[in-house]
Amino acid sequence: NIRQQFDSIQYDILEANIDAADADHLPYDSVNAAFYEIFYHIRAIENSVKRVADSAVLNTSTTTAVVECKPQIRLPKLEVPIWNGDPDTFNNFFALYNAAIHSSSYSGAVKLTYLRSLLTGTPRKLIENLNITDADYDVAYKTICDNYNNVRIRATHHLNKLFSFAPLSNEGVVDLQSFLDIFGTNWKAFLNLNISDAHDFIMFSLGFRCLPTNIRSSFERSFGQSDNIPTFEELIDFVQEQVRIKEIMTQTSVKPVKNASPAKHTAVHKSVLATSALHVSPSANTPSPQQLHVTSQSSSTCPRCASPSHKIYDCPVYNNLSLADKRTWLVEKKRCFRCLGTHTSPQCKSRGRCGTCKSSSHHSSLHFTNDSAHPAAGASSAPKPTSGNSPAPVVTSKSPIQSLLTGARQSLVKRPVVVL
């Protein structure tokens, strides 16, 4: 009757804790464990007294036959609470199960039936595929112990409860009670694990939780599956070894060698592409003179007036110059007489020709006529380019302009040829 009343009250507390906030939870596990520890201790004493009394009665009676009674396979009402894998309630569950089931005289198959019926969630999945046999009970019991009764895992769980406790914001009864529940219960549970050097393990846990995830994983792999508790000194030695390894890797790492002149190679590549675009085969479609006369000039602004709206062969400033001024400007700017590009004439690879005389030695805007020496005011002194560079003019008499052209040609021929 006392046990039933206690269980009824405990269930009421458990239901109240489910609906209440964490800070308002009433103590459940510690009270439950303490009660059943006393209860089963009293039951054990009671059974011992009964066995002594029954033995005395059997020895003095001559008419009573001794009959050995074996437990039946039919499962009695379970007195151990069902466990779902919660670390906070494992100690209570494990103590009750060991006292009521594991240490009893039931066969292994019966114990395994009890164990499976008392587990739910992840713990049950660990053993649900085992057969109900005496041999498989030992496997099931060891599996539960290895996964949940590990001293280090349980100790770390209790310490994490202490480390993660948020400072209290007020001094109310509920807040102070939550402090007692967390620190009082978990600290006692930690001490009950009987770790040989509890203070050293606390230092280890404080340091271990501050390391990055990959370092913690490396430490666990190096520590292996040992049941021993790692020490703070072992953690420090491991971190020092990681520092040494990373220093060696930093000093011995090979840096990739960068190309010293990527810009130069890029410029040469672009120049080759631009030149190749102008070298069309005779069978291909013949480009317009404007296309052939822009071999190397800027694609964005006019080199004469810096206007972005036209090319040099459409420039009114350039076209209004006299033929002599055009050639003088081209010589000063070291531009080509054939395509008006940024290279000299000997280096020009354009296939364009003058639109007037079909010569390949000069641009259409540089074609010489008797009327081109002195252009009329406000009018263009040279025709707009039509089909490309034209041949050198055929002059029958010497003139100042011809002398100037001859000197310009000679100066261009004497210039060294630069191969791109």
C-alpha positions as a Markdown table, in Angstrom:
| # | Residue | x | y | z |
|---|---|---|---|---|
| 1 | Asn | 0.0 | 0.0 | 0.0 |
| 2 | Ile | 2.8 | 2.4 | 0.8 |
| 3 | Arg | 4.5 | 1.7 | -2.6 |
| 4 | Gln | 1.2 | 2.2 | -4.5 |
| 5 | Gln | 0.6 | 5.5 | -2.7 |
| 6 | Phe | 4.1 | 6.6 | -3.5 |
| 7 | Asp | 3.8 | 5.7 | -7.1 |
| 8 | Ser | 0.6 | 7.6 | -7.4 |
| 9 | Ile | 2.1 | 10.7 | -6.0 |
| 10 | Gln | 5.2 | 10.4 | -8.2 |
| 11 | Tyr | 3.0 | 10.0 | -11.3 |
| 12 | Asp | 1.1 | 13.2 | -10.3 |
| 13 | Ile | 4.5 | 15.0 | -9.9 |
| 14 | Leu | 5.7 | 13.7 | -13.3 |
| 15 | Glu | 2.5 | 14.9 | -15.0 |
| 16 | Ala | 2.8 | 18.3 | -13.4 |
| 17 | Asn | 6.4 | 18.6 | -14.5 |
| 18 | Ile | 5.4 | 17.9 | -18.1 |
| 19 | Asp | 3.1 | 20.9 | -18.2 |
| 20 | Ala | 5.4 | 23.2 | -16.1 |
| 21 | Ala | 8.4 | 25.2 | -17.1 |
| 22 | Asp | 11.8 | 23.7 | -16.5 |
| 23 | Ala | 12.4 | 26.2 | -13.7 |
| 24 | Asp | 9.2 | 25.0 | -11.9 |
| 25 | His | 10.0 | 21.3 | -12.0 |
| 26 | Leu | 9.6 | 19.4 | -8.7 |
| 27 | Pro | 12.4 | 16.9 | -7.8 |
| 28 | Tyr | 11.4 | 13.4 | -9.1 |
| 29 | Asp | 14.4 | 11.2 | -9.9 |
| 30 | Ser | 16.3 | 11.6 | -6.7 |
| 31 | Val | 13.3 | 11.0 | -4.5 |
| 32 | Asn | 12.2 | 8.0 | -6.6 |
| 33 | Ala | 15.6 | 6.4 | -6.4 |
| 34 | Ala | 15.9 | 7.0 | -2.7 |
| 35 | Phe | 12.5 | 5.5 | -2.0 |
| 36 | Tyr | 13.0 | 2.3 | -4.0 |
| 37 | Glu | 16.5 | 1.8 | -2.6 |
| 38 | Ile | 15.0 | 1.7 | 0.9 |
| 39 | Phe | 12.0 | -0.2 | -0.3 |
| 40 | Tyr | 13.9 | -3.1 | -1.9 |
| 41 | His | 16.3 | -3.2 | 1.0 |
| 42 | Ile | 13.4 | -3.7 | 3.4 |
| 43 | Arg | 12.0 | -6.4 | 1.1 |
| 44 | Ala | 15.3 | -8.2 | 1.0 |
| 45 | Ile | 15.4 | -8.3 | 4.8 |
| 46 | Glu | 11.8 | -9.4 | 4.9 |
| 47 | Asn | 12.5 | -12.3 | 2.5 |
| 48 | Ser | 15.5 | -13.4 | 4.5 |
| 49 | Val | 13.4 | -13.5 | 7.7 |
| 50 | Lys | 10.7 | -15.5 | 5.9 |
| 51 | Arg | 13.2 | -18.0 | 4.6 |
| 52 | Val | 14.6 | -18.5 | 8.1 |
| 53 | Ala | 11.1 | -19.0 | 9.5 |
| 54 | Asp | 10.1 | -21.4 | 6.8 |
| 55 | Ser | 13.2 | -23.4 | 7.2 |
| 56 | Ala | 12.5 | -23.7 | 10.9 |
| 57 | Val | 9.0 | -24.9 | 10.3 |
| 58 | Leu | 10.1 | -27.5 | 7.7 |
| 59 | Asn | 12.7 | -28.9 | 10.1 |
| 60 | Thr | 10.3 | -29.4 | 12.9 |
| 61 | Ser | 7.4 | -30.8 | 10.9 |
| 62 | Thr | 7.3 | -34.4 | 9.9 |
| 63 | Thr | 4.3 | -34.1 | 7.7 |
| 64 | Thr | 5.3 | -31.3 | 5.4 |
| 65 | Ala | 6.9 | -32.1 | 2.1 |
| 66 | Val | 9.4 | -29.9 | 0.6 |
| 67 | Val | 8.4 | -28.9 | -2.9 |
| 68 | Glu | 10.8 | -26.8 | -5.1 |
| 69 | Cys | 8.9 | -24.1 | -6.9 |
| 70 | Lys | 10.3 | -22.5 | -10.0 |
| 71 | Pro | 9.1 | -19.1 | -11.3 |
| 72 | Gln | 6.5 | -19.2 | -14.1 |
| 73 | Ile | 7.1 | -17.7 | -17.5 |
| 74 | Arg | 4.0 | -15.6 | -17.1 |
| 75 | Leu | 5.2 | -12.0 | -16.5 |
| 76 | Pro | 4.1 | -10.4 | -13.2 |
| 77 | Lys | 3.2 | -6.7 | -12.9 |
| 78 | Leu | 6.3 | -4.7 | -13.6 |
| 79 | Glu | 7.5 | -2.3 | -10.9 |
| 80 | Val | 10.3 | -0.7 | -12.9 |
| 81 | Pro | 9.4 | 2.5 | -14.8 |
| 82 | Ile | 9.8 | 2.4 | -18.6 |
| 83 | Trp | 13.0 | 4.2 | -19.8 |
| 84 | Asn | 13.3 | 6.2 | -23.0 |
| 85 | Gly | 17.0 | 6.9 | -23.0 |
| 86 | Asp | 17.0 | 10.1 | -21.0 |
| 87 | Pro | 20.5 | 10.3 | -19.2 |
| 88 | Asp | 18.9 | 12.1 | -16.3 |
| 89 | Thr | 16.7 | 9.1 | -15.4 |
| 90 | Phe | 19.2 | 6.3 | -16.3 |
| 91 | Asn | 20.6 | 5.9 | -12.8 |
| 92 | Asn | 17.1 | 5.5 | -11.3 |
| 93 | Phe | 16.1 | 3.0 | -14.0 |
| 94 | Phe | 19.3 | 1.0 | -13.9 |
| 95 | Ala | 19.3 | 0.6 | -10.1 |
| 96 | Leu | 15.6 | -0.5 | -10.1 |
| 97 | Tyr | 16.1 | -2.9 | -13.0 |
| 98 | Asn | 19.2 | -4.5 | -11.5 |
| 99 | Ala | 17.4 | -5.0 | -8.1 |
| 100 | Ala | 14.1 | -6.3 | -9.5 |
| 101 | Ile | 15.1 | -8.2 | -12.7 |
| 102 | His | 18.8 | -8.6 | -13.4 |
| 103 | Ser | 19.7 | -10.0 | -10.0 |
| 104 | Ser | 16.6 | -12.3 | -9.8 |
| 105 | Ser | 16.6 | -16.1 | -10.5 |
| 106 | Tyr | 14.6 | -15.7 | -13.7 |
| 107 | Ser | 16.1 | -17.3 | -16.9 |
| 108 | Gly | 17.8 | -15.2 | -19.4 |
| 109 | Ala | 14.9 | -15.4 | -21.9 |
| 110 | Val | 12.5 | -14.1 | -19.2 |
| 111 | Lys | 14.9 | -11.3 | -18.3 |
| 112 | Leu | 15.2 | -10.3 | -21.9 |
| 113 | Thr | 11.4 | -10.1 | -22.2 |
| 114 | Tyr | 11.3 | -7.9 | -19.2 |
| 115 | Leu | 14.2 | -5.7 | -20.5 |
| 116 | Arg | 12.5 | -5.2 | -23.9 |
| 117 | Ser | 9.2 | -4.3 | -22.3 |
| 118 | Leu | 10.8 | -1.7 | -20.1 |
| 119 | Leu | 12.6 | 0.2 | -23.0 |
| 120 | Thr | 11.3 | 2.5 | -25.6 |
| 121 | Gly | 12.8 | 4.7 | -28.3 |
| 122 | Thr | 16.5 | 4.4 | -29.1 |
| 123 | Pro | 17.4 | 2.0 | -26.3 |
| 124 | Arg | 14.8 | -0.5 | -27.5 |
| 125 | Lys | 15.9 | -0.3 | -31.1 |
| 126 | Leu | 19.4 | -1.4 | -30.0 |
| 127 | Ile | 18.1 | -4.8 | -28.8 |
| 128 | Glu | 14.8 | -5.3 | -30.6 |
| 129 | Asn | 16.3 | -7.7 | -33.2 |
| 130 | Leu | 17.7 | -10.1 | -30.7 |
| 131 | Asn | 16.1 | -13.5 | -30.2 |
| 132 | Ile | 14.4 | -14.2 | -26.8 |
| 133 | Thr | 17.1 | -16.7 | -25.6 |
| 134 | Asp | 19.3 | -16.9 | -22.5 |
| 135 | Ala | 22.4 | -16.2 | -24.6 |
| 136 | Asp | 21.0 | -13.1 | -26.3 |
| 137 | Tyr | 20.1 | -11.6 | -22.9 |
| 138 | Asp | 23.7 | -11.2 | -22.1 |
| 139 | Val | 24.3 | -9.5 | -25.4 |
| 140 | Ala | 21.3 | -7.2 | -24.8 |
| 141 | Tyr | 22.4 | -6.3 | -21.2 |
| 142 | Lys | 26.0 | -5.6 | -22.4 |
| 143 | Thr | 24.7 | -3.4 | -25.2 |
| 144 | Ile | 22.7 | -1.2 | -22.9 |
| 145 | Cys | 25.6 | -0.9 | -20.4 |
| 146 | Asp | 28.2 | 0.0 | -23.2 |
| 147 | Asn | 25.9 | 2.7 | -24.6 |
| 148 | Tyr | 24.5 | 4.2 | -21.4 |
| 149 | Asn | 26.4 | 3.0 | -18.4 |
| 150 | Asn | 29.8 | 4.4 | -19.6 |
| 151 | Val | 31.3 | 6.3 | -16.7 |
| 152 | Arg | 32.9 | 9.0 | -18.8 |
| 153 | Ile | 29.6 | 9.7 | -20.7 |
| 154 | Arg | 27.6 | 9.9 | -17.5 |
| 155 | Ala | 30.2 | 12.1 | -15.8 |
| 156 | Thr | 30.3 | 14.4 | -18.8 |
| 157 | His | 26.5 | 14.7 | -18.9 |
| 158 | His | 26.3 | 15.8 | -15.2 |
| 159 | Leu | 29.2 | 18.3 | -15.6 |
| 160 | Asn | 27.6 | 19.8 | -18.7 |
| 161 | Lys | 24.4 | 20.3 | -16.7 |
| 162 | Leu | 26.5 | 22.4 | -14.2 |
| 163 | Phe | 28.5 | 24.2 | -16.9 |
| 164 | Ser | 25.5 | 25.2 | -18.9 |
| 165 | Phe | 23.4 | 26.5 | -16.0 |
| 166 | Ala | 22.4 | 30.1 | -16.7 |
| 167 | Pro | 23.0 | 32.6 | -13.8 |
| 168 | Leu | 19.9 | 33.4 | -11.9 |
| 169 | Ser | 18.2 | 36.8 | -12.6 |
| 170 | Asn | 16.2 | 36.9 | -9.3 |
| 171 | Glu | 16.0 | 35.3 | -5.9 |
| 172 | Gly | 12.6 | 33.8 | -6.1 |
| 173 | Val | 11.8 | 30.4 | -4.6 |
| 174 | Val | 11.3 | 28.8 | -8.0 |
| 175 | Asp | 14.7 | 30.0 | -9.2 |
| 176 | Leu | 16.5 | 29.0 | -6.1 |
| 177 | Gln | 14.8 | 25.6 | -6.2 |
| 178 | Ser | 16.0 | 25.1 | -9.8 |
| 179 | Phe | 19.5 | 25.9 | -8.7 |
| 180 | Leu | 19.3 | 23.2 | -6.0 |
| 181 | Asp | 17.9 | 20.7 | -8.4 |
| 182 | Ile | 20.6 | 21.2 | -11.0 |
| 183 | Phe | 23.7 | 21.6 | -8.7 |
| 184 | Gly | 22.6 | 19.4 | -5.8 |
| 185 | Thr | 21.4 | 16.4 | -7.9 |
| 186 | Asn | 24.1 | 16.5 | -10.6 |
| 187 | Trp | 27.0 | 17.1 | -8.3 |
| 188 | Lys | 26.0 | 14.2 | -6.1 |
| 189 | Ala | 25.4 | 12.0 | -9.1 |
| 190 | Phe | 28.9 | 12.9 | -10.4 |
| 191 | Leu | 30.5 | 12.1 | -7.1 |
| 192 | Asn | 28.7 | 8.7 | -6.9 |
| 193 | Leu | 30.5 | 7.6 | -10.1 |
| 194 | Asn | 33.6 | 7.3 | -8.0 |
| 195 | Ile | 36.0 | 8.7 | -10.5 |
| 196 | Ser | 39.5 | 8.4 | -9.1 |
| 197 | Asp | 40.5 | 12.0 | -9.7 |
| 198 | Ala | 37.3 | 14.0 | -10.0 |
| 199 | His | 39.0 | 17.4 | -9.9 |
| 200 | Asp | 41.3 | 16.4 | -12.8 |
| 201 | Phe | 38.4 | 15.2 | -14.8 |
| 202 | Ile | 36.6 | 18.6 | -14.2 |
| 203 | Met | 39.7 | 20.4 | -15.6 |
| 204 | Phe | 39.8 | 18.1 | -18.6 |
| 205 | Ser | 36.1 | 18.7 | -19.3 |
| 206 | Leu | 36.5 | 22.5 | -19.1 |
| 207 | Gly | 39.4 | 22.4 | -21.5 |
| 208 | Phe | 38.0 | 19.8 | -23.9 |
| 209 | Arg | 34.7 | 21.7 | -24.5 |
| 210 | Cys | 36.7 | 24.8 | -25.5 |
| 211 | Leu | 38.5 | 23.1 | -28.4 |
| 212 | Pro | 37.2 | 23.1 | -32.0 |
| 213 | Thr | 35.2 | 20.1 | -33.2 |
| 214 | Asn | 37.9 | 18.7 | -35.5 |
| 215 | Ile | 40.5 | 18.7 | -32.7 |
| 216 | Arg | 38.1 | 17.0 | -30.3 |
| 217 | Ser | 37.4 | 14.3 | -32.9 |
| 218 | Ser | 41.1 | 13.8 | -33.4 |
| 219 | Phe | 41.6 | 13.4 | -29.7 |
| 220 | Glu | 38.8 | 10.8 | -29.4 |
| 221 | Arg | 40.3 | 8.8 | -32.3 |
| 222 | Ser | 43.7 | 8.8 | -30.7 |
| 223 | Phe | 42.3 | 7.9 | -27.3 |
| 224 | Gly | 40.4 | 4.9 | -28.7 |
| 225 | Gln | 37.7 | 2.8 | -27.1 |
| 226 | Ser | 39.5 | 2.6 | -23.8 |
| 227 | Asp | 37.3 | 2.6 | -20.6 |
| 228 | Asn | 39.9 | 4.7 | -18.9 |
| 229 | Ile | 39.1 | 8.3 | -18.0 |
| 230 | Pro | 41.4 | 10.8 | -19.9 |
| 231 | Thr | 43.4 | 13.2 | -17.8 |
| 232 | Phe | 44.0 | 16.9 | -18.2 |
| 233 | Glu | 47.7 | 16.2 | -18.8 |
| 234 | Glu | 46.9 | 13.9 | -21.7 |
| 235 | Leu | 44.7 | 16.7 | -23.2 |
| 236 | Ile | 47.5 | 19.2 | -22.9 |
| 237 | Asp | 50.1 | 16.9 | -24.4 |
| 238 | Phe | 47.7 | 16.2 | -27.3 |
| 239 | Val | 47.2 | 19.9 | -28.0 |
| 240 | Gln | 50.9 | 20.5 | -27.9 |
| 241 | Glu | 51.5 | 17.8 | -30.5 |
| 242 | Gln | 48.8 | 19.3 | -32.7 |
| 243 | Val | 50.7 | 22.7 | -32.5 |
| 244 | Arg | 54.0 | 21.0 | -33.4 |
| 245 | Ile | 52.4 | 19.2 | -36.4 |
| 246 | Lys | 50.8 | 22.4 | -37.7 |
| 247 | Glu | 54.0 | 24.4 | -37.4 |
| 248 | Ile | 55.9 | 21.7 | -39.4 |
| 249 | Met | 53.1 | 21.7 | -42.1 |
| 250 | Thr | 53.3 | 25.5 | -42.3 |
| 251 | Gln | 57.1 | 25.6 | -42.7 |
| 252 | Thr | 57.2 | 22.8 | -45.2 |
| 253 | Ser | 54.3 | 23.8 | -47.4 |
| 254 | Val | 55.2 | 24.6 | -51.0 |
| 255 | Lys | 53.7 | 27.9 | -52.3 |
| 256 | Pro | 52.6 | 27.9 | -56.0 |
| 257 | Val | 54.9 | 29.8 | -58.3 |
| 258 | Lys | 53.0 | 32.6 | -60.1 |
| 259 | Asn | 53.7 | 33.6 | -63.7 |
| 260 | Ala | 55.9 | 36.8 | -63.5 |
| 261 | Ser | 54.4 | 38.4 | -66.7 |
| 262 | Pro | 50.8 | 37.3 | -67.2 |
| 263 | Ala | 49.8 | 40.8 | -68.5 |
| 264 | Lys | 52.5 | 40.5 | -71.2 |
| 265 | His | 51.3 | 37.2 | -72.4 |
| 266 | Thr | 47.7 | 38.4 | -72.4 |
| 267 | Ala | 48.7 | 41.5 | -74.5 |
| 268 | Val | 50.5 | 39.4 | -77.1 |
| 269 | His | 47.6 | 37.0 | -77.2 |
| 270 | Lys | 45.2 | 39.8 | -77.9 |
| 271 | Ser | 47.5 | 41.3 | -80.5 |
| 272 | Val | 47.7 | 38.0 | -82.3 |
| 273 | Leu | 43.9 | 37.6 | -82.2 |
| 274 | Ala | 43.4 | 41.2 | -83.5 |
| 275 | Thr | 45.9 | 40.7 | -86.4 |
| 276 | Ser | 44.5 | 37.3 | -87.3 |
| 277 | Ala | 41.0 | 38.8 | -87.5 |
| 278 | Leu | 42.2 | 41.0 | -90.3 |
| 279 | His | 44.1 | 38.3 | -92.3 |
| 280 | Val | 41.3 | 36.9 | -94.3 |
| 281 | Ser | 41.8 | 34.5 | -97.1 |
| 282 | Pro | 41.0 | 35.7 | -100.7 |
| 283 | Ser | 38.1 | 33.3 | -100.8 |
| 284 | Ala | 36.5 | 34.8 | -97.7 |
| 285 | Asn | 34.1 | 37.8 | -97.7 |
| 286 | Thr | 36.2 | 40.9 | -98.2 |
| 287 | Pro | 35.8 | 43.3 | -95.2 |
| 288 | Ser | 35.0 | 46.9 | -95.6 |
| 289 | Pro | 37.8 | 49.5 | -95.7 |
| 290 | Gln | 36.7 | 50.8 | -92.3 |
| 291 | Gln | 37.2 | 47.4 | -90.8 |
| 292 | Leu | 40.6 | 47.0 | -92.4 |
| 293 | His | 41.8 | 50.4 | -91.2 |
| 294 | Val | 41.4 | 49.8 | -87.5 |
| 295 | Thr | 44.1 | 47.2 | -86.9 |
| 296 | Ser | 45.6 | 48.6 | -83.7 |
| 297 | Gln | 43.7 | 51.7 | -82.9 |
| 298 | Ser | 41.5 | 52.0 | -79.8 |
| 299 | Ser | 38.0 | 50.6 | -80.0 |
| 300 | Ser | 36.6 | 53.2 | -77.7 |
| 301 | Thr | 37.9 | 56.6 | -78.6 |
| 302 | Cys | 39.3 | 58.4 | -81.7 |
| 303 | Pro | 43.1 | 58.8 | -81.4 |
| 304 | Arg | 42.9 | 62.3 | -83.0 |
| 305 | Cys | 40.1 | 64.1 | -81.1 |
| 306 | Ala | 39.4 | 61.5 | -78.3 |
| 307 | Ser | 35.7 | 61.3 | -79.3 |
| 308 | Pro | 34.0 | 57.9 | -78.5 |
| 309 | Ser | 31.5 | 58.4 | -81.2 |
| 310 | His | 33.6 | 57.6 | -84.3 |
| 311 | Lys | 36.9 | 56.1 | -85.6 |
| 312 | Ile | 39.9 | 58.0 | -86.9 |
| 313 | Tyr | 38.9 | 57.5 | -90.6 |
| 314 | Asp | 35.5 | 59.2 | -89.8 |
| 315 | Cys | 37.1 | 62.0 | -87.7 |
| 316 | Pro | 36.2 | 65.5 | -89.0 |
| 317 | Val | 39.4 | 66.9 | -87.4 |
| 318 | Tyr | 41.6 | 64.4 | -89.1 |
| 319 | Asn | 39.8 | 64.6 | -92.5 |
| 320 | Asn | 40.0 | 68.4 | -92.5 |
| 321 | Leu | 43.8 | 68.3 | -92.3 |
| 322 | Ser | 45.9 | 68.8 | -95.4 |
| 323 | Leu | 47.6 | 65.7 | -96.7 |
| 324 | Ala | 50.9 | 67.0 | -95.4 |
| 325 | Asp | 49.5 | 67.6 | -91.9 |
| 326 | Lys | 48.0 | 64.2 | -91.9 |
| 327 | Arg | 51.3 | 62.5 | -92.7 |
| 328 | Thr | 53.2 | 64.8 | -90.3 |
| 329 | Trp | 50.7 | 63.8 | -87.5 |
| 330 | Leu | 51.0 | 60.1 | -88.4 |
| 331 | Val | 54.8 | 60.3 | -88.3 |
| 332 | Glu | 54.8 | 62.1 | -84.9 |
| 333 | Lys | 52.4 | 59.5 | -83.5 |
| 334 | Lys | 54.3 | 56.6 | -85.1 |
| 335 | Arg | 51.2 | 55.3 | -86.8 |
| 336 | Cys | 50.8 | 53.3 | -89.9 |
| 337 | Phe | 50.3 | 54.9 | -93.4 |
| 338 | Arg | 48.5 | 51.9 | -94.6 |
| 339 | Cys | 45.8 | 51.3 | -91.9 |
| 340 | Leu | 46.3 | 54.2 | -89.5 |
| 341 | Gly | 47.1 | 51.7 | -86.7 |
| 342 | Thr | 49.5 | 52.1 | -83.8 |
| 343 | His | 52.4 | 50.4 | -85.6 |
| 344 | Thr | 54.7 | 51.4 | -88.5 |
| 345 | Ser | 54.0 | 50.7 | -92.1 |
| 346 | Pro | 56.7 | 47.9 | -92.5 |
| 347 | Gln | 55.0 | 46.0 | -89.7 |
| 348 | Cys | 51.5 | 46.3 | -91.1 |
| 349 | Lys | 49.9 | 43.1 | -92.2 |
| 350 | Ser | 46.6 | 44.6 | -93.5 |
| 351 | Arg | 45.4 | 43.5 | -96.9 |
| 352 | Gly | 43.4 | 46.7 | -97.4 |
| 353 | Arg | 43.9 | 49.0 | -100.4 |
| 354 | Cys | 43.4 | 52.6 | -101.3 |
| 355 | Gly | 39.8 | 53.1 | -102.5 |
| 356 | Thr | 41.0 | 55.5 | -105.2 |
| 357 | Cys | 44.1 | 54.0 | -106.8 |
| 358 | Lys | 43.8 | 50.5 | -105.3 |
| 359 | Ser | 47.4 | 50.7 | -103.9 |
| 360 | Ser | 48.3 | 48.8 | -100.7 |
| 361 | Ser | 51.0 | 51.3 | -99.7 |
| 362 | His | 48.7 | 54.0 | -98.2 |
| 363 | His | 45.3 | 54.6 | -96.7 |
| 364 | Ser | 42.5 | 56.1 | -98.7 |
| 365 | Ser | 42.7 | 59.3 | -96.7 |
| 366 | Leu | 46.3 | 59.7 | -97.7 |
| 367 | His | 45.8 | 59.5 | -101.5 |
| 368 | Phe | 47.6 | 62.3 | -103.2 |
| 369 | Thr | 46.0 | 64.5 | -105.8 |
| 370 | Asn | 46.8 | 68.0 | -107.0 |
| 371 | Asp | 43.7 | 69.3 | -105.2 |
| 372 | Ser | 44.5 | 67.6 | -101.9 |
| 373 | Ala | 47.5 | 69.8 | -101.1 |
| 374 | His | 45.4 | 72.8 | -100.1 |
| 375 | Pro | 41.9 | 71.9 | -98.9 |
| 376 | Ala | 39.1 | 74.4 | -99.2 |
| 377 | Ala | 38.0 | 76.1 | -95.9 |
| 378 | Gly | 35.4 | 74.1 | -94.1 |
| 379 | Ala | 35.6 | 71.2 | -96.5 |
| 380 | Ser | 37.3 | 67.8 | -96.1 |
| 381 | Ser | 40.7 | 67.7 | -97.9 |
| 382 | Ala | 40.5 | 64.0 | -98.4 |
| 383 | Pro | 37.7 | 61.5 | -99.3 |
| 384 | Lys | 36.3 | 59.3 | -96.6 |
| 385 | Pro | 37.9 | 55.9 | -96.6 |
| 386 | Thr | 36.0 | 53.4 | -98.7 |
| 387 | Ser | 37.8 | 50.2 | -99.3 |
| 388 | Gly | 41.2 | 50.3 | -97.5 |
| 389 | Asn | 44.8 | 51.4 | -98.2 |
| 390 | Ser | 45.8 | 52.6 | -101.7 |
| 391 | Pro | 49.1 | 52.3 | -103.6 |
| 392 | Ala | 51.7 | 55.0 | -103.4 |
| 393 | Pro | 51.0 | 58.0 | -105.6 |
| 394 | Val | 52.7 | 58.3 | -109.0 |
| 395 | Val | 54.0 | 61.8 | -109.2 |
| 396 | Thr | 55.5 | 63.2 | -112.4 |
| 397 | Ser | 57.1 | 66.3 | -111.0 |
| 398 | Lys | 58.9 | 67.2 | -107.8 |
| 399 | Ser | 57.1 | 69.4 | -105.3 |
| 400 | Pro | 57.6 | 70.4 | -101.6 |
| 401 | Ile | 54.9 | 67.9 | -100.7 |
| 402 | Gln | 56.6 | 65.1 | -102.6 |
| 403 | Ser | 59.9 | 65.9 | -100.9 |
| 404 | Leu | 58.1 | 65.7 | -97.5 |
| 405 | Leu | 56.6 | 62.4 | -98.4 |
| 406 | Thr | 59.9 | 61.0 | -99.6 |
| 407 | Gly | 61.6 | 62.0 | -96.3 |
| 408 | Ala | 58.8 | 60.5 | -94.3 |
| 409 | Arg | 59.1 | 57.2 | -96.2 |
| 410 | Gln | 62.8 | 57.1 | -95.8 |
| 411 | Ser | 62.5 | 57.7 | -92.0 |
| 412 | Leu | 60.0 | 54.9 | -91.7 |
| 413 | Val | 62.2 | 52.5 | -93.7 |
| 414 | Lys | 65.2 | 53.2 | -91.5 |
| 415 | Arg | 63.3 | 52.5 | -88.3 |
| 416 | Pro | 64.1 | 49.1 | -86.8 |
| 417 | Val | 61.4 | 46.4 | -87.2 |
| 418 | Val | 60.0 | 45.3 | -83.9 |
| 419 | Val | 58.5 | 41.8 | -83.9 |
| 420 | Leu | 55.5 | 41.4 | -81.5 |
